[in-house]
Amino acid sequence: MHKIFLKARFTWEVGVLPCSLMCGRYRLSRRKELLAERFGADFDDLDWTPRYNIAPTQAVPVLRHSSAGVTLQASLMRWGLIPSWANDPSIGARTINARSETAASKPSFSEPLRKQRCLIPADGFYEWERRGKSKQPYCFEVSDGELFAFAGIWDGWKDASGRWINTCAILTTTPNAVTSAVHDRMPVILGPDKYGLWLDPGLTNVQVVSEFLKPYDATSMRSYPVSHRVNSVANDDEGCSQPAQPAESQSSLFR
């Protein structure tokens, strides 16, 4: 049976999600025409509008080789990997990330890491720095906000009605000098020179694949504090990633 690749929004509802997730929020603020040009992929059938506060369990663009294996094809998948063998889809809320160091030995991730790898486009991601009882959100970008791709894995799961649902997870690794100031993990960002091998279905050697899962070059990244508006998934506009003074700095102005 052929898998049905969903092209519409998923029906899962999300509220305010924990800020401690890694990587738990990201941004993809480009139109699909720009995504198609940047990645050389087919976005024609994808229903996508720019997003500034993408959260787990939502539908996100994912790039894989087409069935013919010649071009890259974009499709929407639910963020939060549901293994094909799972009995309960709620596991996806806990599998939005896969640790690079242990993914090959985890039942949920081992087979996708070998055979079902993907690229997850983004142009920024968010992390939260704990400051006493509060957390300050930061936006992390490559260069000046250019497009990049997370290293992702995916799987297909069939529900009780027989419908196939495709889901994905983002691989994480140790932080570089930019992200370590805020968090002890970071998402794996792949350089364009790694795209081909990462997506190659013929490459099933996990040891070779794992060599790609390194911290991204810190000299090519930047970060800055943003408003707490990004804490709520109800907010999804440019204001979520605009620079803002940290809360402590703002309060110090009135001392």
N, C-alpha and C positions, 0 to 999 in steps of 0.2 A: 504494500500500500504506500502510495506517495504521501509524503508529509505535506501538510498545508502550511504555507508560510503566511503568517498573519500580516495584513497590510493596514489594519485599522488599530485603533487604541484598544488596549486590553481592558477588561472590566474590573480588575482588582482595584480596590480603593486604598489610598495611602493617606496618612495624616501627618502629624509632626513626628519625624523619625529621629532616633538617637543620633546625636552629633558625633559620637565616639566611633562610629563605623569607619572603616578604612578600606578602600576609598568609598565614601558614602554619598557623595553628591558631586556632580560635575556639570559642565556647561558645553553646549554645542550650539553656538549662536549664528552659524552660517546657513544660508539657504541651500537647498539640495543641489541647485545648479553649480554652486561653488564647490560643494563636496564632490560632485561628480568630476569636475575639472581637476581638483586637487589629487584625488585618489585614482583617477582613471577608471571609475566604476560606473555601473549602470544603476542610476537612481530613478529611472523613468516611472516605475510602478510604485515608488515609495511615497506615502502620504506623510510629509514632514514639514514642520515649520520651526524656525529657530527657537531654542530653549536655553534658559539661563539658570535653571535649578532642577536638574534631572535627579530623580530619587529612585531608590530601589523599588522593585515591582512594577515600574513603569516601562512602557515600550520604548526601545532605543534602537537606532540604526546600527547594523552589524554588517561587516564586509567579509565575504567568502568568495572562493572561486565558483563560477557558475557550473552547472551540471556538465557542461562541455569542457570545463577546466581551462578555458582560454581567457575569459575576462573576469573582472571582479563584479559580483552582484551584491547590491544592497538589499536588505530586508529588515523588518522590525522583529525584535525579540524582546521577551520580558527579561528585565534585569534581575537576576536571582536564579541561579541554575537549579533546575529540577532534574535529577538523574533519571534516566530512562526507566530504571527499576523501582523508582520511588512509589510508595503506596499513597502518600499524602503530599499534595503540591505545596503545602505550607513550608516545607523544607527550604523552598526557594528564598524565603525571607532571611535565612541564615547563611545562604551561600552566594552572596553577591560578590564576594572576593574569594580568591584561592591563594594561599601562601605558596610562593614559588619553591620554597625549601621543602615542602611536604606534599605538594599537589600530586606528585607521581605515586605516592603511597596511600592516598585517600580514595576510598571507593567512589565518592562523588565526582572526583576530578581526574583520576588516573587515565581512563579511556579517552575522555575528551582531550586531555593534554597530548595523547599520542596521535589521535586521528581527527579531532574536531576543533581545530584552532581557528580563531577569527581575529579581525581587527575591529576595534570599537572607536570610531572617530570622536574627537573632542577638541575644544580649544581652551579649556581651563578646568581645574578641579578645586574642590574646597576641602580644607581641614580646619580643625578647631584646636586652639591652644588654651589649655586650662589656666585660668588666672584666679586663684583662690576658689571661690564658690561659683564663679562664672566661666564661660568659655568664649574666647574671641575667635570669630571665623576669619580665615585667610583664603584668598584666591591664589592659586599657583598657575603659572603660564609658562609656555615654551617661547623663548624670545619675547616679542612684543604682542603675544596673544595669537600666534600663528596656529594653524591646524596641526594636529598630531594624531597618533593612534595608540590606544592602550592595547596591550597584549591580552586577548580574550580567548575563552573557550566556550563551547556551546554544547547543548544536548537537546534531544527531542523527547517529549513525554506525552503519552496518550491518555486522555481523560476517560471517564466512564462512558461518555457518549461516542467514543472512538475518534475524537478530534485530536490532532497532533498540535502540541504547543511547543514552540522553540524558545529556549531560555539561554541566558549567558551569564558569565562571571568574569570579573577583571582580576588578573593576576597581580599580586603585590610583592614587594621586595624590601630590602633594608633602605633606609633613607639616604639621600645625598646631603650635601652641606646646606642646601636651601630648605629642604623639607624637615631635616632633623631638628631645626629650631622650633618646630611646631608639633611634629608627630614622629613616632618611632617606626613608621612604615610609610611606603609610598607606592602608588600604582606603577606597574611596569610600562614605560613608554618606549615604543620601538621606533628606531630611526627608519626612514624610507628604504635604506639599503637592506633592511632585515625583512621587509614585507613579504618578498617572494618566498624565501625559505620558511618563514613562519607559517605561511598559508599552504605550503607544498604538501598535498595529501600523501605523497610518497615518502616523506620524512617522518618516520615513526620512532626513531631512536630518541628516547626521552633525555638521555645524557647530552646529546647534541642540542636538542631543543632548549634544555635548561641553561645552556650557555648564553641564550638571548635574554635571560631574565635577570638583568643587572640594573642597578640604579642609573638613572639618566644623568647625563653630563650636567653638573650643577652650574657650570659657566653659561649654559644655554637656557637657564630658567630664572624666573623671578617670582616674588610673592609680595602681596600687600594686604593689609587688613580691609575687610569689607563690613557692611552693615549686618546687624543681626536679623535683618529681613530674610536672609537666606536660610535661617533656621527652620522656617515653615515652608512646607511644599506648596502651600496656597499662593506663595509669592513666586512668580516666574517671569521676571522682566529684567531689563537692563540694570535696574537699581540693585539687584542681587550681587552683581560683580563690580560695581563701581567702587573706587577707593573711598575709604572712610577712616576717620580717626578711631583708634582703639578706645573702648569705653573708659579705660583708666585715664587715658590722655585727656578725654573730654571732661571727665570729672575734675581733673587737676586744674583746669582752667578757672574753676570757681572756688578754689581754696584760698 
